[in-house]
């Protein structure tokens, strides 16, 4: 996976794939999740879980792996922005 500069949160990307005419409540119903769960994802307060990635794959036809890779890339970039503790190398 290539390093991106400040990648978008998967929820931000998901917003682009949902029809404007489809409300959050209806989208949540179609995905089989609560409105609160989908809203948290869309607003970057929650990440894409494996279960959600499978739901998105079924609903949108975009692979679960793509959603999980997007989440992993976002999480890794965010973690790299934090101060890291000193770690000592473990030799084999």
C-alpha positions in Angstrom: 0.0 0.0 0.0 1.5 3.3 -1.0 1.7 6.1 1.5 -0.8 8.9 0.9 -0.6 12.4 2.3 -3.6 12.8 4.7 -5.9 10.2 3.1 -9.6 10.7 3.3 -11.6 8.9 6.0 -13.6 6.0 4.5 -16.8 7.7 5.6 -16.0 10.7 3.6 -15.5 8.5 0.5 -18.7 6.6 1.3 -20.6 9.9 1.2 -19.6 10.2 -2.5 -21.1 6.8 -3.3 -24.4 7.3 -1.7 -27.1 9.0 -3.8 -27.9 12.5 -2.6 -31.6 11.5 -2.6 -30.9 8.7 -0.1 -31.2 9.8 3.5 -28.9 8.5 6.2 -31.8 6.6 7.9 -32.8 4.8 4.7 -29.2 4.0 3.8 -28.7 2.6 7.3 -31.9 0.5 6.9 -30.6 -0.9 3.6 -27.2 -1.7 5.2 -28.9 -3.3 8.2 -27.2 -1.0 10.7 -28.5 1.8 13.0 -28.7 5.4 11.8 -26.3 6.3 14.6 -23.7 3.7 13.4 -23.9 4.9 9.8 -23.8 8.6 10.8 -20.7 8.0 13.0 -19.0 6.4 10.0 -20.0 9.1 7.6 -18.8 11.8 10.0 -15.4 10.2 10.7 -16.3 9.2 14.3 -16.1 5.5 13.6 -14.1 3.3 11.2 -15.0 0.6 8.8 -15.1 -2.8 10.5 -14.9 -6.1 8.6 -18.6 -6.5 9.1 -19.4 -3.1 7.7 -17.0 -3.7 4.8 -18.9 -6.8 3.9 -22.2 -4.8 4.0 -20.8 -2.1 1.8 -19.5 -4.7 -0.6 -23.0 -6.2 -0.9 -24.8 -2.9 -1.2 -22.4 -1.0 -3.4 -20.5 -3.7 -5.3 -17.1 -2.3 -4.1 -14.9 -5.0 -2.5 -14.7 -5.4 1.3 -10.9 -5.4 0.9 -11.0 -2.0 -0.7 -12.9 -0.5 2.3 -10.6 -2.2 4.8 -7.5 -1.1 3.0 -8.8 2.4 2.9 -9.5 2.3 6.7 -6.0 0.8 7.4 -4.3 3.5 5.3 -6.3 6.2 7.1 -5.5 4.7 10.5 -1.8 4.3 9.8 -1.5 7.8 8.5 -3.2 9.1 11.6 -0.9 7.0 13.9 2.2 8.3 12.1 1.1 11.9 13.0 1.4 11.1 16.7 4.5 11.1 18.8 5.8 7.6 19.0 7.2 6.0 22.1 10.8 4.9 22.1 11.0 1.3 20.9 14.0 -1.0 21.1 14.6 -3.3 18.1 14.2 -7.1 18.8 17.0 -9.0 17.2 16.3 -12.6 16.0 
